Amino acid sequence: MDLENNDLTPFQRSVLELTKKIPSGKVATYKLLAKVLGNEKLSRAVGNALNRNPFPIVVPCHRVIKSDGFIGGFAKGTEAKIKLLIKENVLINKSNKIDLRKYLVDEAILKE
């Protein structure tokens, strides 16, 4: 997988590279990724970049959720996102919400 030789903008490449750092069993929020990229207000742009992810699973965009812990969108559908997260041992409550205190990735990992 070569993120450099695709029809991706530099911002999209940055989002995908950052998303690759989220380990299995952890999640990040759109806002956290935007913050690490330099501007928390770009969380919607982060979501748009992930929606155009040409490498699903390899770039685990299913691990990115809303800041309130709710699942959020997924190009392949919410049910597919939930199945992938459950397979990675992320517990999701009946309201499709994840406990960020337990599953949120440490920001330092994303900055490595």
TANOR-V75720 format. One record per residue. RES is the residue in three letters. D_LAST is the distance of its C-alpha to the last C-alpha in Angstrom with 2 decimals. Layout:
{{RES D_LAST} {RES D_LAST}}
This chain:
{{MET 20.19} {ASP 19.65} {LEU 18.25} {GLU 19.57} {ASN 23.17} {ASN 23.89} {ASP 25.54} {LEU 22.36} {THR 21.79} {PRO 18.71} {PHE 17.86} {GLN 18.44} {ARG 16.24} {SER 13.32} {VAL 14.15} {LEU 14.53} {GLU 11.32} {LEU 9.49} {THR 12.18} {LYS 11.67} {LYS 8.56} {ILE 11.13} {PRO 12.73} {SER 16.50} {GLY 18.28} {LYS 15.97} {VAL 16.28} {ALA 14.80} {THR 17.22} {TYR 17.99} {LYS 17.89} {LEU 14.43} {LEU 13.08} {ALA 15.43} {LYS 14.30} {VAL 10.63} {LEU 12.40} {GLY 14.60} {ASN 17.72} {GLU 18.51} {LYS 21.81} {LEU 20.46} {SER 20.16} {ARG 23.26} {ALA 21.96} {VAL 18.88} {GLY 21.53} {ASN 23.60} {ALA 20.89} {LEU 20.26} {ASN 24.04} {ARG 24.21} {ASN 21.64} {PRO 23.42} {PHE 21.45} {PRO 21.97} {ILE 20.84} {VAL 18.65} {VAL 16.65} {PRO 17.28} {CYS 18.44} {HIS 20.69} {ARG 17.89} {VAL 17.91} {ILE 20.71} {LYS 22.50} {SER 21.70} {ASP 24.88} {GLY 23.85} {PHE 26.19} {ILE 25.33} {GLY 25.72} {GLY 26.59} {PHE 25.94} {ALA 27.52} {LYS 29.12} {GLY 30.37} {THR 29.49} {GLU 31.16} {ALA 29.03} {LYS 25.83} {ILE 27.28} {LYS 28.28} {LEU 24.85} {LEU 23.28} {ILE 26.18} {LYS 25.78} {GLU 22.25} {ASN 23.96} {VAL 22.99} {LEU 26.18} {ILE 27.64} {ASN 30.71} {LYS 33.90} {SER 32.91} {ASN 29.84} {LYS 27.54} {ILE 24.52} {ASP 23.98} {LEU 20.69} {ARG 21.03} {LYS 20.75} {TYR 18.59} {LEU 16.08} {VAL 12.46} {ASP 10.71} {GLU 9.09} {ALA 6.46} {ILE 5.42} {LEU 5.59} {LYS 3.83} {GLU 0.00}}
